[in-house]
Amino acid sequence: MRSRLVSLLLVFLVASLSAVSLAADTEGKPFAEKRVVLQISEDSVQRQTLVLNVANNLIRHYGPDKVDVEIVAFGPGLNMLIKGNANDERINTMAQQNGVRFAACLNTFSNMTRTLGYEPELNANAVKVDAGVVRMIDLTEQGYVLIRP
């Protein structure tokens, strides 16, 4: 009986810690008044620059502490988060100075790795998520506004 109680407590503890970890991952700025997820799914430097411009405009308008921005890259848009991309330095600056988060679709990354025959290096600020589309759905369910520039 006692071991069963200890087992149940352990399961509860692990589940609680997982929920806290997930909440921390999705809540980049818990006190932000606006929450925006930007989609990038095209391999066009112009489109990538546009997405970064939109994020920058949001930060300038609302202020870095008042808006929480996450950019989700999947499909051909994942190229934006490959190290060495034309926007690499801008991504670094936006992440470090303004708290913009960058999510890289693991499904796309795995397919890209198979196609290339090697694992490309992601920008240091990119975080892999299981599926970019699922990430966007999860964020919109948490109140984020989805924008596809």
N, C-alpha and C positions, 0 to 999 in steps of 0.2 A: 504494500500500500504506500509506504513511504517513498520507494523508488519511483512509483507511478506519479506521485505528487511532484517529485523532483523533476521528472521527465516533462511533465506538463508545464512546470515553471520555466524550464529551459526553452521549450518550444515557444512559450509566450514571450520570453525575453528576446529570443532571436527574431521573432516576428515584429516585436516593438522596435528593435534596433533597425531592422530592415525598413520599416515604415518611416522612421526618423531620417534614415539615410536617403530614402527616395524623396522625402519632402525637402530636405536640404538641397538635393540635386536640382529640383525643379523650382525652388524658390531662391533665385539668385539675389533678389532685392526684395525682401519680404515687406518693406514699407513703401514700395513704389506705388504710385497712383495709377499708372498705366502699364500694361503688360502686352508686349507685341512679339509675335513670332514671324520672322521673315523667311520665305521659301526661296531657295536657289536650286534650280533643277536643270539649268542650261549651261552648256560649256561655251560661254561667250564672255570675254573680258568686259565688254560693254555692259552686259546684264549683271555681272558680278560687281562691277563698279557702281552700278545703279543701286543694287541692294545695299552696299556699304554706304552710299550717299544717303539713302533713306534712313538707315540706322543713325547716321551722323546727324541728319536733320531732326530726327526725333529727340536725340540727346540734347542738341542745341535748343530746341523749342521748350522741352519740358524740364531739362536739367538732368544730369547723370544720376542723381539720387531719386528722381521722381518717375523714371521710366526704366522698365526692365525689358531688355531686348535680347532675343536669342535668334540666331540665324541657323537654319537647318539646311544642310546641303545633302542632296541625294541625286542619284542618276548622274548624268553628265555634269551637273553642278558641283559634284564632289571635287572636281579639279580645282575649285577655288581654295580648298583646304589642303591641297598637296603642297608640301614644302617647296619653295622656289617659285610659286605662282607670282604673277605680276603684282598682286595685292598683298603679298606676304607681310611686308612691313606695316602696312595700314591695318591689317588684321591684328598684328601684335599690339600696336598702339591702342586700337579700339578696345581690345580685351583688357589690357593692363591699366589704361587710364580711365576708361568709362564703364568697365564691367560687362561689356557685350560678351555673350557666350556664343560659342560656335559648336554645333553638333554635326558630326559626320556619320552618315548612314553606314552601319557595319555590313549590311547586305551588299550595297554598292561597292564598298571597300574590298570585300571578299571576292566579288566578281572581277573587280579591277586587278586584284592580285593574281587571280588565275589567268586572266587574259595577258597580263604583262610578263608573267613568269617570275615575278619577284614582288615583295611587299613594298609599295611606295611609302615614303615617310610623310606623315601628316604634319601640318603646322603644329607647333608645341601647344597652342591654345585650343586646338580642336579636341573634342571629347567624342569618342565613339558611342553611338546609341544603336540599339538593336536594329531599328528600322526608322528611317527618317519620317516616313508618312505616319507611322504610329506615334512618334515623338510629337509631331504637329497636332495630331488628334488629342493626345494626352494634355498638351499645353492648352489647347482651345477649351477642353473640358474644365481646365483650372481657371478659365477666364481670360486667357490670352486672346488677342485679336490677331487673326491670320492675315498677313498681307503678302501678296505675290506680285512684286514690282515687275 
